[in-house]
Amino acid sequence: MKSIREIFKNNPSLLDEPEVVQLLEYCEQLQDEIVEFKFQKTNNKELAMLDMLKEVIKGCDVIEKEQAEHERFGYDSPNYQETISNLKRCILKRCQDEKIYL
């Protein structure tokens, strides 16, 4: 599945449109519901943890690709501190939702 940045990389200004913001929020809710459904279907925390780790790896791959592009074309580097904070917050929220204690 493509990331939001990949989908809108040719026209990032569309991300500022209210309808696009609403659509992205809706897609995020649907993704959460799919994960919840998978968990209810198997009632297995291991599956939820594996799904979360796959998402983390996918996000890291996107960041690495983005960094390579920035280095290649001489753009300013992304704000990795914000990325790390968002990743940590996502993991902790997901663990709380799934009742996984780290």
C-alpha positions in Angstrom: 0.0 0.0 0.0 1.3 3.4 -0.9 2.0 6.1 1.7 0.3 9.5 1.6 3.5 11.1 0.6 3.9 8.8 -2.3 0.4 9.3 -3.5 0.6 13.1 -3.4 4.3 13.6 -4.2 3.5 15.1 -7.6 1.0 17.6 -6.2 1.6 18.0 -2.4 -0.6 21.2 -2.4 -3.6 18.9 -2.6 -2.9 17.8 1.0 -4.1 21.3 2.1 -7.6 20.8 0.6 -10.3 20.2 3.2 -11.9 17.4 1.3 -8.5 15.6 1.0 -7.9 16.1 4.8 -11.3 14.6 5.5 -10.6 11.7 3.1 -7.3 11.0 4.8 -8.9 11.0 8.2 -11.6 8.6 7.0 -8.9 6.3 5.5 -7.0 6.3 8.8 -10.2 5.3 10.7 -10.8 2.5 8.2 -7.3 1.2 8.7 -7.8 1.2 12.5 -11.1 -0.7 12.0 -9.4 -3.3 9.8 -6.7 -3.9 12.4 -9.3 -4.1 15.1 -11.3 -6.6 13.0 -8.2 -8.7 12.4 -7.5 -8.7 16.2 -11.1 -9.7 17.0 -11.0 -12.4 14.5 -8.0 -14.1 15.9 -8.0 -12.6 19.4 -4.2 -12.8 19.3 -2.0 -9.9 20.5 0.9 -11.3 18.6 -0.9 -10.6 15.3 -1.5 -7.0 16.4 2.1 -6.6 17.4 3.3 -8.0 14.1 1.0 -5.7 12.2 2.3 -2.7 14.1 5.9 -3.7 13.5 5.3 -4.1 9.8 3.9 -0.5 9.7 6.9 0.7 11.6 9.3 -1.0 9.1 7.3 0.5 6.2 7.5 3.9 7.7 11.3 3.6 8.2 11.7 2.5 4.6 9.9 5.6 3.5 12.1 7.8 5.7 15.3 6.2 4.3 14.1 6.7 0.7 13.2 10.3 1.5 16.6 10.9 3.0 18.3 9.4 -0.1 16.3 11.7 -2.3 17.2 14.7 -0.2 20.9 13.9 -0.3 20.8 13.2 -4.0 19.0 16.5 -4.9 20.4 18.7 -2.2 17.1 19.4 -0.5 16.8 20.3 3.2 16.7 17.3 5.4 13.4 16.3 7.0 12.7 16.9 10.6 13.6 13.5 12.0 13.0 14.5 15.6 9.3 15.0 14.8 9.2 11.7 12.8 10.7 9.8 15.8 8.3 11.5 18.2 5.3 10.6 15.9 6.5 7.0 15.6 6.9 6.6 19.4 3.5 8.2 20.0 1.9 5.8 17.4 3.5 2.8 19.0 2.5 3.7 22.5 -1.1 4.5 21.4 -1.3 1.2 19.6 0.1 -0.7 22.6 -2.4 1.0 24.8 -5.3 0.2 22.5 -4.2 -3.4 22.2 -3.4 -3.7 25.9 0.2 -4.6 25.2 2.4 -3.6 28.0 6.0 -2.7 27.2 
